[in-house]
Amino acid sequence: MRIIGGEHGGRKFNPPNNMPYTRPTTDIAKEGLFNVLQHKLDFEEL
């Protein structure tokens, strides 16, 4: 899996081993989700 934007953009990490059927979310789906959330949440405080 890969972080696509922000301060940690480009970093890669592996999903947990106990979840073998987990598939990565597509980049376009992640981008769409966070485009909506950026107006609802203040990510600077997280």
Helices and strands as residue ranges (DSSP letters): H 27-37, G 43-45
